Amino acid sequence: MTDSAAPIRTAIVGCGGAGRNHATGYRTATDAELIAVCDFDRERADALAADHDVAAYGDLDTLLDDCDPDVVSVATPEQHHVEPTITALEAGADVFCEKIMADSVAGGRRMVETAERTGGTLAVDYNYRHMPAFATLRDRLDAGDLGDLHLASADAHAYGWHHTLDLLTFLFGEPQRVRATLDHDPTAVDEAFRLDDVLYVPSHAVSATIEFESGVLASLSSSIHTDLDDHLIDLAVYGDEGRVRLTGMTPGDSTGTVAPGPLAAPLRDAESITLDESFVRSIVAFVDATAAGEAPPTTGADGLRLLTLERAVLEAAATDGWVDL
């Protein structure tokens, strides 16, 4: 257990774009101190280390032995999250892992089981939850400002597919069952995003219908054939008191256009931030929770639930029927 008065000593494995966002987040957080970074590509590790004046490593085991960090951020490519997470947890560190948490449901279970066995904290970085418009919407829906909720409809760029699934669970709770239609060609997706066990980035078309335990029925459609700069997510939510609709959200504008409706005023007042800024906010929120001894905003169990849902979408599309979760 760390000294509550001392900063949380953090390290990062994976020094690409996500790792750089984590470094900025830890530098921004009041209660964190970045002490080391690691990457198999030593030049990339050296470059990020030089930017933040910290130690650079080419091997995670050596970093853990030398630095004994309190927290390790796993910001490696998606197929390489499981082993660094398990290694760090078994060394006594907590882990903040980038999404998608693993390339398979089995891998995600291993990560969660290791955290339970070691007593460590496993968190997953679903940063869209920290965009002000979505956080405001969650607060207003929880307060009952839209009445009883019945229906949600979302349309997302393929790169926002997994984020939007998470946002639906963030807003409406536990998914109960799903059915789906899928037209997917893995070769149309960048090789880094091709995962066999779960649908991480869809290609031509996917349409899923999700029933939540809360009674909400949600639909989500996604395709890679749209311009990410112009379209990330559109979302509408229907309740007894009317409809909320956000359109035109992009990587540079987390709010987009707010349609007239019961919650239009607070959503229009919500600050619009960039995608990179949402990473920083999610990392700061994780640090704040850790410093306070609280559960992280998005846990390993949350990440595993998303993996299970993404796997169920594939099963539902293959069976042309409902799949229980």
Disulfide bonds with the S-S distance in Angstrom:
none
